[in-house]
Amino acid sequence: MSEFNADRHAYPEIRLLIGGRWTRGTGTATTEIENPATGEVLGMVPHASPADLDTAAAAAAEGFRAWSRTPVSARGRVLEKARALILDRAEEIAVNMTREQGKPFAQARSEVQSAADRLRRDVAEAQRAYGQVIPYEADFHLFTVREPIGPVAAFSPWNFPAGSPMRKLAAALASGCSIVLKASEETPATAMALVECLHAAGLPDGVVNLVFGEPAAISAHLIAHPAIRMATFTGSVPVGKLIARQAAEGVKPCLLELGGHAPVIVAADFDPALAARTIAKSKFTNAGQVCTAPSRIMVHEAIFDPFVAAFVETAQALRLGNGLDADSQVGPLANARRLAAVEEMIADAVARGARVLCGGERIDGPGHFFAPTVLVEVPEDARMMVEEPFGPVAPIAPFADLDEAIARANALPYGLAAYGFTRDSRTADRLWRGLEAGMLSINHTGGSVHEAPTGGVKESGYGREGGSMALDSYLVTKRVSHRLV
């Protein structure tokens, strides 16, 4: 392999970090870690016991007392050192991410580098966490300050094993909060590597803690713990609703980035081949396991046929394979659950009259590989049109009227991402005004960027990560009214 040497990097023993100490914890349960490309068992994840979670929450409370009083400049120096460590270890982290999640190495390495850069971005936002001086009566000083909310319970998914945890780690730590991170048991080495770099950079003991275990039990225990002041979660809508209910019991705020089912509207004035190539590349990135992936593609009937032809051609040209093979463009699905779900959705659509133009089946051999799939004539009540497909499946449908397409796009309870393609400024205006989504991209399918906020509307969650709003959920505003005597 010309770009990297995977053989240099062994898969690590997975451990918990609690109160500044690496440990296997006191729990007895474990989970196997599977390489989704080969079926190989990479190792075991130790599950934290309730006692471990109590220790982690108490450590976070103690760590918060020290870290919240640390000046922003000093926090920045620690986090900048962690950023440098992550970049130094980027190849090792990316190799193990590919082993445990499946995505091609180039995508994994890019994700690690982006995660490291988020630390620098959020530290810069912490330096701009301004309060206000409020004009009032002559003998009063009236002002506000923004302070860290307290210890945070954070829950991150498996599809972006570096990017998702780092959104929470960077914002919480830059704000002055401590954190207990429950990362995915399916991609634990990536999260552990990030936390190792933060710990090695000099964070006080207890400021960052890492646990694994049965998700529902851990969220219920941590969120209810009196030391925890807020919860942040990225994942599915049903689990997000559960997290919100658990937090509501303690009147604790939540930051939720939940699932989506992103509509795409391609207007008649846009080049169909260019749109098809652009959308297909995004659709099949990470084997379609992206919450902002284009997943309901609507194309004006005047350009429908050439668009579909170009989309199918692009999908069929993609090279599937182990992400550690340098020429692989699409890796496996991350687990057997996704493989079964994709098969079931396609079977449901076909039973309702859909036509499969390419793909539609798993690839023989080891691993959870599924061919990039394109369908047409999918009824609006098919499962893949109302449930997030989260796989390499692209349903494409024609439309005749833009208002009709916008209404179809808004018909679901989701509102994370949406996409539009047009060269007409008036059409673009109708799209961004009409589409119900937290993020709208016009004439491209770019995902989240550090410079701007990310988040959804409706059942796709609330709160924002990134940009000038990155720290908002982790800060509280204190009003100070000082009467001069």
C-alpha positions as CSV (number, residue, x, y, z in Angstrom):
1,M,0.0,0.0,0.0
2,S,1.6,3.2,-1.1
3,E,-0.4,5.6,1.2
4,F,0.0,3.8,4.5
5,N,1.1,0.6,6.2
6,A,-1.7,-1.0,8.2
7,D,0.6,-3.7,9.5
8,R,2.5,-1.1,11.6
9,H,-0.6,-0.6,13.8
10,A,-2.0,-3.4,16.0
11,Y,-5.6,-3.1,17.3
12,P,-5.4,-2.0,20.9
13,E,-6.8,-3.5,24.1
14,I,-9.9,-1.5,24.9
15,R,-10.2,0.1,28.3
16,L,-12.2,2.7,30.2
17,L,-10.8,6.0,31.5
18,I,-12.3,6.9,34.8
19,G,-10.9,9.6,37.0
20,G,-7.6,9.7,35.2
21,R,-7.0,6.0,35.4
22,W,-7.2,3.5,32.5
23,T,-9.1,0.4,33.7
24,R,-11.2,-2.5,32.5
25,G,-13.7,-1.5,35.1
26,T,-15.6,-3.7,37.5
27,G,-18.3,-4.9,35.2
28,T,-18.5,-8.5,34.0
29,A,-20.1,-8.0,30.6
30,T,-18.2,-7.6,27.4
31,T,-19.0,-7.0,23.7
32,E,-17.1,-8.4,20.7
33,I,-15.6,-5.9,18.2
34,E,-16.0,-7.2,14.7
35,N,-14.2,-6.1,11.5
36,P,-17.2,-5.6,9.2
37,A,-15.1,-6.3,6.1
38,T,-13.7,-9.7,7.2
39,G,-15.8,-10.9,10.1
40,E,-12.7,-11.1,12.2
41,V,-13.1,-10.5,15.9
42,L,-10.8,-7.6,16.7
43,G,-11.1,-7.6,20.5
44,M,-13.5,-7.2,23.4
45,V,-15.1,-4.1,24.9
46,P,-15.4,-4.0,28.7
47,H,-18.8,-2.7,30.0
48,A,-18.8,-0.3,32.9
49,S,-20.7,-1.3,36.0
50,P,-23.1,1.0,37.8
51,A,-20.3,1.5,40.3
52,D,-17.9,2.5,37.5
53,L,-20.5,5.0,36.2
54,D,-20.9,6.5,39.7
55,T,-17.1,6.9,40.0
56,A,-16.9,8.5,36.5
57,A,-19.6,11.0,37.4
58,A,-18.0,11.9,40.7
59,A,-14.7,12.2,39.0
60,A,-16.3,14.5,36.4
61,A,-17.7,16.7,39.2
62,E,-14.3,17.0,40.8
63,G,-12.6,17.6,37.5
64,F,-15.1,20.3,36.7
65,R,-14.1,22.3,39.8
66,A,-10.6,22.6,38.5
67,W,-11.2,22.9,34.8
68,S,-14.0,25.4,34.9
69,R,-11.7,27.8,36.8
70,T,-8.9,27.3,34.3
71,P,-8.5,30.4,32.1
72,V,-9.5,30.0,28.4
73,S,-5.9,30.6,27.3
74,A,-4.6,27.7,29.5
75,R,-7.4,25.4,28.3
76,G,-6.5,26.3,24.8
77,R,-2.8,25.3,25.3
78,V,-3.9,21.9,26.6
79,L,-6.4,21.3,23.8
80,E,-3.9,22.5,21.1
81,K,-1.4,19.9,22.5
82,A,-4.1,17.3,22.2
83,R,-4.7,18.4,18.6
84,A,-1.1,17.9,17.8
85,L,-1.0,14.4,19.3
86,I,-4.1,13.4,17.3
87,L,-2.5,14.6,14.1
88,D,0.7,12.8,14.9
89,R,-1.2,9.6,15.4
90,A,-3.7,10.1,12.6
91,E,-2.6,7.1,10.5
92,E,-2.8,4.7,13.4
93,I,-6.2,6.1,14.5
94,A,-7.6,5.9,10.9
95,V,-6.3,2.4,10.3
96,N,-8.1,1.1,13.4
97,M,-11.2,3.1,12.5
98,T,-11.4,1.4,9.2
99,R,-10.9,-2.0,10.9
100,E,-13.8,-1.5,13.3
101,Q,-16.2,0.6,11.2
102,G,-15.4,-0.3,7.6
103,K,-15.0,3.0,5.8
104,P,-12.2,3.4,3.3
105,F,-8.9,4.5,4.9
106,A,-8.7,7.8,3.1
107,Q,-12.1,8.8,4.5
108,A,-11.1,7.7,7.9
109,R,-7.9,9.7,7.9
110,S,-9.7,12.8,6.7
111,E,-12.2,12.3,9.5
112,V,-9.4,12.1,12.1
113,Q,-7.8,15.3,10.7
114,S,-11.1,17.1,10.8
115,A,-11.8,16.0,14.3
116,A,-8.4,17.4,15.4
117,D,-9.1,20.7,13.8
118,R,-12.4,21.0,15.7
119,L,-10.4,21.4,18.9
120,R,-8.8,24.6,17.5
121,R,-12.1,25.9,16.2
122,D,-14.0,25.4,19.5
123,V,-11.2,27.0,21.6
124,A,-11.4,30.0,19.4
125,E,-15.2,30.2,20.1
126,A,-14.5,29.9,23.8
127,Q,-12.4,33.1,23.5
128,R,-15.5,34.8,22.1
129,A,-18.0,33.6,24.8
130,Y,-18.9,37.2,25.6
131,G,-21.3,38.5,28.2
132,Q,-23.0,41.8,28.2
133,V,-22.9,45.1,30.0
134,I,-26.5,46.3,30.3
135,P,-27.3,50.0,30.7
136,Y,-29.4,50.5,33.8
137,E,-29.7,52.9,36.7
138,A,-26.9,55.1,37.7
139,D,-26.1,53.3,41.0
140,F,-26.1,49.8,39.5
141,H,-23.7,47.7,37.5
142,L,-25.9,45.2,35.5
143,F,-24.1,42.6,33.4
144,T,-24.1,39.0,32.3
145,V,-21.4,36.4,32.2
146,R,-21.4,33.0,30.4
147,E,-20.2,30.1,32.5
148,P,-19.7,26.3,31.8
149,I,-22.9,24.4,32.7
150,G,-21.1,21.5,34.5
151,P,-20.3,17.9,33.9
152,V,-21.7,16.5,30.7
153,A,-23.0,13.1,29.7
154,A,-22.2,12.5,26.0
155,F,-23.3,9.7,23.8
156,S,-21.9,9.2,20.3
157,P,-22.7,6.7,17.4
158,W,-20.5,4.4,15.3
159,N,-20.9,5.9,11.8
160,F,-18.4,8.7,12.5
161,P,-16.2,7.3,15.2
162,A,-13.9,10.3,15.5
163,G,-16.1,13.2,14.2
164,S,-19.1,12.6,16.4
165,P,-17.3,12.2,19.7
166,M,-15.0,15.1,19.0
167,R,-18.0,17.5,18.4
168,K,-18.9,16.8,22.0
169,L,-15.5,16.6,23.5
170,A,-14.2,19.8,21.9
171,A,-17.2,21.9,22.7
172,A,-17.5,20.7,26.3
173,L,-13.8,21.0,27.1
174,A,-13.4,24.4,25.4
175,S,-16.3,25.7,27.4
176,G,-14.8,24.6,30.7
177,C,-17.0,21.6,31.2
178,S,-16.0,18.1,32.2
179,I,-17.4,15.1,30.3
180,V,-18.3,11.4,30.6
181,L,-18.3,10.1,27.1
182,K,-20.2,6.9,26.3
183,A,-18.9,6.0,22.8
184,S,-20.0,3.2,20.6
185,E,-19.1,-0.3,21.5
186,E,-18.7,-1.1,17.8
187,T,-16.0,1.5,17.2
188,P,-14.3,1.8,20.6
189,A,-10.6,2.1,19.5
190,T,-11.2,5.4,17.7
191,A,-12.8,7.0,20.7
192,M,-10.2,5.6,23.0
193,A,-7.4,7.0,20.9
194,L,-8.9,10.5,21.0
195,V,-9.4,10.4,24.7
196,E,-5.8,9.1,25.1
197,C,-4.5,12.2,23.3
198,L,-6.6,14.5,25.5
199,H,-5.5,12.8,28.6
200,A,-1.8,12.8,27.6
201,A,-2.0,16.5,26.7
202,G,-2.5,17.3,30.4
203,L,-6.2,17.5,31.2
204,P,-6.7,17.3,35.0
205,D,-7.9,13.9,36.2
206,G,-11.6,13.5,35.9
207,V,-12.1,16.2,33.2
208,V,-12.6,13.6,30.5
209,N,-13.9,10.1,31.2
210,L,-14.7,7.3,28.7
211,V,-17.1,4.4,29.4
212,F,-18.7,1.7,27.3
213,G,-21.7,-0.6,28.0
214,E,-25.3,-1.3,27.3
215,P,-26.6,2.0,25.9
216,A,-30.0,2.3,27.6
217,A,-28.7,1.3,31.0
218,I,-25.7,3.7,30.8
219,S,-27.9,6.7,29.7
220,A,-30.5,6.1,32.4
221,H,-27.8,5.9,35.1
222,L,-25.6,8.8,34.0
223,I,-28.3,11.2,33.1
224,A,-30.1,10.6,36.4
225,H,-26.8,11.1,38.4
226,P,-26.9,14.3,40.4
227,A,-23.4,15.3,39.2
228,I,-24.5,15.4,35.6
229,R,-25.8,18.8,34.4
230,M,-26.6,18.2,30.7
231,A,-26.8,15.4,28.1
232,T,-25.7,15.4,24.4
233,F,-26.6,12.7,22.0
234,T,-26.1,11.9,18.3
235,G,-28.1,9.0,16.9
236,S,-31.6,7.7,16.0
237,V,-34.8,9.5,16.7
238,P,-36.3,6.8,19.0
239,V,-33.2,6.8,21.2
240,G,-33.1,10.6,21.2
241,K,-36.6,10.7,22.5
242,L,-35.6,8.3,25.3
243,I,-32.6,10.5,26.2
244,A,-34.9,13.6,26.2
245,R,-37.3,11.9,28.6
246,Q,-34.6,10.8,30.9
247,A,-33.1,14.3,31.0
248,A,-36.5,15.9,31.5
249,E,-36.9,13.9,34.8
250,G,-34.0,15.9,36.2
251,V,-34.9,19.1,34.3
252,K,-31.5,18.8,32.5
253,P,-31.0,20.3,29.1
254,C,-30.2,18.2,26.0
255,L,-28.4,18.7,22.8
256,L,-29.8,16.2,20.2
257,E,-28.7,15.6,16.7
258,L,-31.0,12.9,15.5
259,G,-31.8,11.0,12.3
260,G,-32.9,12.4,9.0
261,H,-34.2,11.4,5.6
262,A,-32.7,14.1,3.5
263,P,-34.7,15.1,0.4
264,V,-33.0,16.3,-2.8
265,I,-34.8,18.4,-5.4
266,V,-33.2,18.7,-8.8
267,A,-34.8,21.4,-10.9
268,A,-35.2,21.2,-14.7
269,D,-32.6,23.9,-15.4
270,F,-29.7,22.0,-13.9
271,D,-27.3,19.7,-15.8
272,P,-28.7,16.2,-15.0
273,A,-25.3,14.4,-15.4
274,L,-23.5,16.8,-13.1
275,A,-26.2,16.6,-10.5
276,A,-26.3,12.8,-10.7
277,R,-22.6,12.4,-10.2
278,T,-22.5,14.9,-7.3
279,I,-25.4,13.3,-5.5
280,A,-24.3,9.7,-6.1
281,K,-20.9,10.4,-4.6
282,S,-22.4,11.8,-1.5
283,K,-25.1,9.1,-1.3
284,F,-22.6,6.2,-1.2
285,T,-20.0,7.8,1.1
286,N,-19.6,5.7,4.2
287,A,-21.8,3.1,2.5
288,G,-24.7,5.5,2.9
289,Q,-24.4,5.4,6.7
290,V,-24.7,9.2,7.1
291,C,-27.6,10.9,8.8
292,T,-27.3,13.8,6.3
293,A,-27.0,11.5,3.2
294,P,-29.3,12.3,0.3
295,S,-32.0,9.7,0.6
296,R,-35.1,10.9,-1.2
297,I,-34.1,12.1,-4.6
298,M,-36.7,14.0,-6.7
299,V,-35.8,15.1,-10.2
300,H,-37.9,17.2,-12.6
301,E,-39.5,15.0,-15.2
302,A,-37.9,16.9,-18.0
303,I,-34.4,15.7,-17.1
304,F,-35.4,12.5,-15.2
305,D,-34.2,9.9,-17.7
306,P,-30.7,11.3,-18.3
307,F,-30.3,11.9,-14.5
308,V,-31.2,8.3,-13.7
309,A,-28.8,7.0,-16.4
310,A,-25.9,9.0,-15.1
311,F,-26.7,8.1,-11.5
312,V,-26.7,4.3,-12.3
313,E,-23.5,4.6,-14.3
314,T,-21.8,6.3,-11.3
315,A,-23.1,3.8,-8.8
316,Q,-22.0,0.8,-10.9
317,A,-18.5,2.2,-11.3
318,L,-17.8,2.4,-7.6
319,R,-15.3,-0.1,-6.3
320,L,-16.4,-2.0,-3.2
321,G,-13.8,-3.6,-0.9
322,N,-12.0,-3.7,2.4
323,G,-11.3,-0.1,3.4
324,L,-7.7,-1.0,4.0
325,D,-7.3,-1.7,0.2
326,A,-6.0,1.5,-1.4
327,D,-8.5,1.3,-4.4
328,S,-11.7,0.8,-2.3
329,Q,-14.2,3.5,-2.6
330,V,-17.1,2.0,-0.7
331,G,-16.6,-0.3,2.3
332,P,-19.0,-2.7,4.1
333,L,-22.0,-1.8,6.2
334,A,-20.9,-1.5,9.7
335,N,-22.8,-4.5,11.2
336,A,-25.2,-7.3,10.4
337,R,-28.2,-5.2,11.6
338,R,-27.7,-2.6,8.8
339,L,-27.3,-5.4,6.2
340,A,-30.6,-7.0,7.3
341,A,-32.4,-3.6,7.5
342,V,-31.3,-2.6,3.9
343,E,-32.4,-6.0,2.5
344,E,-35.8,-5.7,4.2
345,M,-36.4,-2.2,2.9
346,I,-35.5,-3.1,-0.7
347,A,-37.8,-6.2,-0.5
348,D,-40.6,-4.1,0.8
349,A,-40.2,-1.5,-2.0
350,V,-40.1,-4.2,-4.7
351,A,-43.2,-5.9,-3.3
352,R,-44.9,-2.6,-3.6
353,G,-43.9,-2.2,-7.3
354,A,-40.5,-0.6,-7.2
355,R,-37.9,-1.5,-9.9
356,V,-34.2,-2.1,-9.0
357,L,-31.9,-0.6,-11.7
358,C,-28.7,-1.7,-10.1
359,G,-27.4,-3.4,-7.0
360,G,-30.2,-4.7,-4.7
361,E,-28.2,-7.5,-3.1
362,R,-25.4,-8.3,-0.7
363,I,-22.0,-9.3,-2.0
364,D,-21.0,-12.9,-1.6
365,G,-18.1,-13.6,0.7
366,P,-17.0,-12.4,4.2
367,G,-18.1,-9.1,5.5
368,H,-21.2,-7.0,5.4
369,F,-20.9,-5.7,1.8
370,F,-24.0,-4.5,-0.1
371,A,-24.0,-3.3,-3.7
372,P,-24.8,0.4,-4.3
373,T,-28.5,0.3,-5.2
374,V,-30.7,2.5,-7.3
375,L,-34.5,2.2,-7.4
376,V,-37.3,3.9,-9.3
377,E,-41.1,3.8,-9.1
378,V,-40.9,3.5,-5.3
379,P,-44.3,4.2,-3.7
380,E,-44.4,7.0,-1.2
381,D,-45.6,4.6,1.5
382,A,-42.7,2.2,1.1
383,R,-40.6,1.8,4.2
384,M,-37.5,3.3,2.6
385,M,-39.5,6.5,1.8
386,V,-40.7,7.0,5.4
387,E,-37.8,5.5,7.4
388,E,-34.2,6.5,7.3
389,P,-32.5,3.9,5.0
390,F,-29.0,4.5,6.4
391,G,-27.4,2.4,3.7
392,P,-26.3,2.4,0.1
393,V,-29.8,2.7,-1.3
394,A,-31.0,5.6,-3.6
395,P,-34.7,5.9,-4.5
396,I,-35.2,8.3,-7.4
397,A,-38.6,9.8,-8.4
398,P,-39.8,12.4,-10.9
399,F,-41.8,15.5,-10.1
400,A,-43.6,18.0,-12.3
401,D,-44.2,21.0,-10.0
402,L,-41.7,22.6,-7.6
403,D,-44.4,23.2,-4.9
404,E,-45.4,19.6,-5.1
405,A,-41.8,18.5,-4.6
406,I,-41.3,20.8,-1.6
407,A,-44.5,19.4,-0.1
408,R,-43.3,15.9,-0.5
409,A,-39.9,16.8,0.9
410,N,-41.6,18.3,4.0
411,A,-44.1,15.5,4.5
412,L,-42.0,13.5,7.0
413,P,-41.4,14.4,10.6
414,Y,-37.6,14.7,10.0
415,G,-35.8,17.9,9.2
416,L,-32.0,17.5,9.4
417,A,-30.6,18.1,5.9
418,A,-32.0,18.9,2.5
419,Y,-30.5,19.6,-0.9
420,G,-31.5,21.5,-4.0
421,F,-30.0,21.9,-7.5
422,T,-30.8,24.8,-9.7
423,R,-29.1,27.6,-11.6
424,D,-32.1,30.0,-11.1
425,S,-31.9,32.3,-8.2
426,R,-35.7,32.5,-7.8
427,T,-35.9,28.7,-7.6
428,A,-33.1,28.7,-5.1
429,D,-35.0,31.2,-3.0
430,R,-38.1,29.1,-3.1
431,L,-36.1,26.1,-2.0
432,W,-34.3,27.6,1.0
433,R,-37.5,29.4,2.1
434,G,-39.7,26.3,1.7
435,L,-37.7,23.3,2.8
436,E,-38.0,22.4,6.5
437,A,-34.5,21.4,7.5
438,G,-31.7,22.6,9.8
439,M,-29.2,22.4,7.0
440,L,-29.8,23.2,3.3
441,S,-27.2,22.9,0.6
442,I,-27.8,24.2,-2.9
443,N,-25.9,22.9,-5.9
444,H,-23.6,20.7,-3.8
445,T,-23.9,18.0,-1.1
446,G,-21.3,19.2,1.3
447,G,-21.8,18.0,4.9
448,S,-21.1,19.6,8.2
449,V,-18.3,22.2,8.5
450,H,-16.6,23.6,11.6
451,E,-17.4,27.1,10.5
452,A,-21.2,26.8,10.6
453,P,-23.8,25.2,12.9
454,T,-25.1,21.7,12.5
455,G,-28.5,20.5,13.7
456,G,-32.0,19.6,12.8
457,V,-35.7,20.7,13.2
458,K,-38.8,18.7,13.9
459,E,-37.9,15.2,15.1
460,S,-34.3,15.5,13.9
461,G,-33.4,17.2,17.2
462,Y,-32.6,20.5,18.7
463,G,-29.6,22.5,19.6
464,R,-26.6,23.2,17.4
465,E,-23.0,21.9,17.1
466,G,-20.3,23.9,15.3
467,G,-19.7,27.4,14.2
468,S,-20.5,30.4,16.4
469,M,-23.2,28.3,18.2
470,A,-20.8,25.4,19.1
471,L,-20.6,26.2,22.8
472,D,-24.1,27.6,23.4
473,S,-25.5,24.4,24.9
474,Y,-22.5,24.0,27.2
475,L,-22.7,27.5,28.7
476,V,-25.2,29.1,31.0
477,T,-25.8,32.9,31.3
478,K,-25.5,34.3,34.7
479,R,-27.0,37.8,35.3
480,V,-25.2,39.9,37.9
481,S,-26.9,43.0,39.3
482,H,-24.5,45.0,41.6
483,R,-25.9,48.0,43.5
484,L,-23.2,50.4,44.4
485,V,-23.3,51.5,48.1
